[in-house]
Amino acid sequence: MELWFTEKHTDNVNFSIKVDRQVYSGQSEFQRIDIFDSLEFGRFLTLDGYMMLTEKDEFIYHEMIVHVPMNVLPHVKKVLVIGGGDGGAVRELVRYPEIERIDLVEIDEQVVEVCKKYLPQTAGKLDDPRVSVHYADGLKFVRSRKEEYDLIIVDSTDPFGPGEGLFTREFYGNCFKALTETGAMVNQHESPFYPVDAVAMQRAHKRIIDSFPISRVYQAHIPTYPSGHWLFGFASKKYHPVEDYHAAGWSARGFRTKYYNDKIHVGAFALPNYVKELLEEME
Amino acid sequence: MELWFTEKHTDNVNFSIKVDRQVYSGQSEFQRIDIFDSLEFGRFLTLDGYMMLTEKDEFIYHEMIVHVPMNVLPHVKKVLVIGGGDGGAVRELVRYPEIERIDLVEIDEQVVEVCKKYLPQTAGKLDDPRVSVHYADGLKFVRSRKEEYDLIIVDSTDPFGPGEGLFTREFYGNCFKALTETGAMVNQHESPFYPVDAVAMQRAHKRIIDSFPISRVYQAHIPTYPSGHWLFGFASKKYHPVEDYHAAGWSARGFRTKYYNDKIHVGAFALPNYVKELLEEME
């Protein structure tokens, strides 16, 4: 027998992974949660049938969403992660000894439980003593916060379903308010390649530039996401992600990473012309 | 009805494109040639069932294989393109007025004829008066050439089937010999992500560094190639692709491009750690 997981990247493009076996399937209050084992990508997690992470390439997404802001902002003590119930962003954050507290706000407790059980490589640091997990709607959670966080990481699902509120103008405005005066927000920013994703990417960008004085987009090669060309947004009150980047600081840490490095930090902000044009249409 | 083209990216990963209709299918002396129309990617060409180019994203590959070397090497008058029967590399080359002659060596005449007929966006400049098309084996063609070309572009298929010889030590050594003393060779270098491709990439890299004093690898986001993370090799006798890059020269030209730009030139050489490690294993 052959078992294949297929994700529609668009109505006209399918990406299919040969599955060894399904190890978990459940329906939470918010979404369907599935875990599969595969030869090519190891274990992988899908939510409502959309690929969230694979053991083989999740390091790319999580390194890029954490190490880029952490090597721009000078004094990060308190971090808010919205979404990210798989624990991958937290795993990279807890490597920084100067971080004193991480609030993880995940709407779906079942995602956290499933990831802790089935994806320990990714979720294994959620029990770090500096981490507090809040099962709440990120949109509501940030409303009441004021100048509290040095960094907010929006590690959301796509801009439909449970993650939809995390792409709204109200949410970005509340994140701005919840940040300290030198703070920044990083978010997963969809892909520029397929028009169906690019429209969401453009809309998010428009809303972020309306809320933050500094806003730049950076990219990574993530083979299991649609088109493999994935974007992140860096929205900041004071620091510029390239001009204020401290290469020496990163080198001095001696962290071992599999994707992120000194040159990648700068190179990731070098966007192709067609992507720049999509963003500039919104500016 | 639904018609789908599926390419196996590995034995365990399929990439499928919904096809509107097949517009050409033929068997040449060397390979099977197919052309399809699709909603998502426009028209696309496959050889022996492997994706060669789509109208939607071929600009990425062709801009990156041409403009990177053309903005490093100072006096390019004579260029050899090996493979590249679709004409995409030639289209980008003929934009440079200082190029006096382009020899295109394509083993399969039928590829050129089919591309001229069905893919005019890509093949439309093959009739430029500076272009000479030779229907020959690239491996044999370069054997007899000595210090003749300022730039060699190896726009090959994958390292099996008709393209296999273009990944051999003998071929790279003959390219070195065929280049002028300041010349460079650029080649499509496969992908680092899937082990089956990465092994071919590593083997090619080993052979190139054994033949050229300067050898660097750069990358682009090409969504229709396996993993979307595609590499190119820059192998050079004298000039370094980043240190000797002339940003001012590129800006002065005023060329309109959809992917390549000043920052991309440098950023493309910023490789992820895992790719650097695969390459360093060979060095």
Interface residues (C-beta under 8 A of the other chain):
Chain A: W4 T10 D11 N12 V13 N14 F15 S16 I17 K18 S38 L39 E40 D57 I60 F193 Y194 Q219 H221 P223 S227 G228 H229 T257 K258 Y259 Y260 N261 K263 I264 V266 G267 A268 F269 A270 L271 P272 N273 Y274 K276
Chain B: W4 T10 D11 N12 V13 N14 F15 S16 I17 K18 S38 L39 E40 D57 I60 F193 Y194 Q219 H221 P223 S227 G228 H229 T257 K258 Y259 Y260 N261 K263 I264 V266 G267 A268 F269 A270 L271 P272 N273 Y274 K276
